[in-house]
Amino acid sequence: MADEKAKAAKNKKVNKMKAAELETKLNELKTTQGGLQSEYARTLIRRKKALGK
């Protein structure tokens, strides 16, 4: 059951993330996945702008 919670948190949908979660993920991506140039990072940035923060 603990594994399910950890996995669910890891695979959270971008459109359900809050601003603080987006910022945390973006900070993690700065050193992985090709930096902020990856498609995932660009999606997170678009979501952050959509939230107005």
C-alpha distances in whole Angstrom, upper triangle without the diagonal:
4,5,5,7,9,10,11,13,14,16,17,20,23,25,22,22,24,27,25,23,25,27,25,24,28,28,26,28,31,31,29,29,33,33,33,35,32,31,28,30,32,30,28,32,33,30,31,35,34,32,35,34
4,5,5,6,9,10,11,13,14,16,19,22,24,21,21,22,25,23,20,23,25,22,21,25,25,23,25,28,28,26,27,30,30,31,33,30,30,26,28,31,28,27,30,31,29,29,33,32,31,34,32
4,5,5,6,9,10,11,12,14,18,21,23,20,20,22,25,23,20,22,24,21,20,24,24,21,23,26,26,24,24,28,28,29,30,27,27,24,25,29,27,25,28,30,27,28,32,31,30,33,32
4,5,5,6,9,10,11,12,15,19,20,18,18,21,24,22,19,21,24,21,20,24,24,22,23,27,26,24,24,28,28,28,30,27,26,23,25,27,25,24,27,28,26,27,30,29,28,31,30
4,5,5,6,9,10,11,14,17,19,16,16,18,21,19,16,19,21,18,18,21,22,20,22,25,25,23,24,28,27,27,29,26,26,22,23,26,24,22,25,27,24,24,28,27,26,29,28
4,6,5,6,9,10,14,16,19,16,15,17,20,18,15,17,19,16,15,19,19,17,19,22,22,20,21,24,24,24,27,24,24,20,21,24,22,20,24,25,23,23,27,27,25,28,27
4,5,5,6,9,12,15,17,15,15,18,20,19,15,17,19,17,15,19,20,17,18,22,22,19,19,23,23,23,25,22,21,18,20,23,21,19,23,24,22,23,26,26,25,28,27
4,5,5,6,9,13,14,12,12,15,18,17,14,16,18,16,15,18,20,18,19,23,23,21,20,24,24,23,25,22,21,18,19,22,19,18,21,22,20,21,24,23,22,26,25
4,6,5,9,11,14,11,10,13,15,14,10,13,15,13,12,16,17,15,16,20,20,19,19,22,21,21,23,21,20,16,17,20,18,16,19,20,18,18,22,22,20,23,22
4,6,9,11,14,12,11,14,16,15,11,12,15,12,10,14,15,12,14,17,17,15,16,19,19,19,21,18,17,14,15,18,16,14,18,20,17,18,22,22,21,24,22
4,6,9,12,11,11,14,16,16,12,13,16,14,12,15,17,14,15,18,19,17,16,19,19,19,20,17,16,12,14,17,14,13,17,18,16,18,21,20,20,23,22
4,6,9,7,7,11,13,13,10,11,14,13,11,14,16,15,15,19,20,18,17,21,20,19,20,18,16,13,14,16,13,12,16,16,13,15,18,17,17,20,20
4,6,5,7,10,13,14,11,11,14,14,12,14,17,16,16,19,21,19,18,20,20,18,19,16,14,11,13,14,11,10,14,14,11,13,16,15,15,18,18
4,5,5,9,10,12,9,8,12,12,10,12,15,15,14,17,19,18,16,19,17,15,17,14,12,9,10,11,8,7,10,10,7,10,13,12,12,15,15
4,6,8,11,13,11,10,14,15,13,14,18,18,17,20,23,21,20,22,20,18,19,17,15,12,13,13,9,9,11,10,7,10,12,10,10,14,14
4,7,10,12,10,10,14,14,13,15,18,18,18,21,23,22,21,24,22,20,22,20,17,14,15,16,12,11,14,13,10,11,14,12,11,15,15
4,7,8,6,6,10,11,10,12,15,15,15,18,21,20,19,21,20,18,20,18,17,13,13,14,12,9,12,12,9,9,13,12,10,13,13
4,6,5,6,9,10,11,12,14,16,17,19,21,21,21,23,21,19,21,20,19,16,15,16,14,11,12,13,9,8,12,11,8,11,10
4,5,5,6,9,10,11,12,14,15,17,20,20,20,22,19,17,19,19,18,15,14,15,13,10,10,11,9,6,10,10,7,9,7
4,5,5,6,9,10,11,13,14,16,18,19,20,22,19,17,20,20,20,16,15,16,15,11,12,14,12,9,13,14,11,13,10
4,5,5,6,9,10,11,12,15,17,17,17,20,17,16,19,18,17,14,13,15,13,10,12,14,11,10,14,14,12,14,12
4,5,5,6,9,10,10,12,15,15,15,17,15,13,15,15,14,11,9,11,10,6,8,10,8,7,11,12,10,12,10
4,5,5,6,9,10,11,14,15,16,17,14,12,15,15,16,13,11,12,12,9,9,12,11,8,11,13,12,13,10
4,5,5,6,9,10,12,13,15,16,14,13,16,16,17,13,11,14,14,10,12,15,13,12,15,17,15,17,14
4,5,5,6,9,11,10,11,13,11,11,14,12,13,10,8,11,11,8,10,13,12,11,15,16,15,17,15
4,5,5,6,9,10,11,12,9,7,11,11,12,9,7,9,10,7,8,11,11,10,13,15,15,16,13
4,5,5,8,9,12,12,9,9,13,13,15,13,10,13,14,11,11,15,15,13,16,18,18,18,15
4,6,6,7,9,11,9,10,13,12,14,12,10,13,14,12,13,17,16,15,18,20,20,21,18
4,5,5,6,8,5,6,9,9,11,9,7,10,12,10,11,15,15,14,17,19,19,21,18
4,6,8,8,4,6,9,10,13,12,9,12,14,12,12,16,17,16,18,21,21,21,19
4,7,7,6,9,11,11,15,13,11,15,17,15,16,19,20,19,21,24,24,25,22
4,6,6,9,10,9,12,11,10,14,15,14,16,19,19,19,22,24,24,25,23
4,6,8,8,6,9,9,9,12,13,13,15,17,18,19,21,23,24,25,23
4,7,6,6,10,10,9,11,14,14,15,17,19,19,21,23,24,25,24
4,5,6,10,10,8,10,13,12,12,15,17,17,18,21,22,22,20
4,6,8,8,5,7,10,9,9,12,14,13,15,17,19,19,17
4,7,8,6,7,10,11,10,13,15,15,16,19,20,21,20
4,5,5,6,9,10,11,12,14,15,17,19,20,21,21
4,5,5,6,9,10,11,12,14,15,16,19,20,20
4,5,5,6,9,10,11,12,14,15,17,19,18
4,5,5,6,9,10,11,12,14,15,17,16
4,5,5,6,9,10,11,12,14,15,15
4,5,5,6,9,10,11,13,14,15
4,5,5,6,9,10,11,13,12
4,5,5,6,9,10,11,10
4,5,5,6,9,10,11
4,5,5,6,9,9
4,5,5,7,6
4,5,5,6
4,5,8
4,6
4
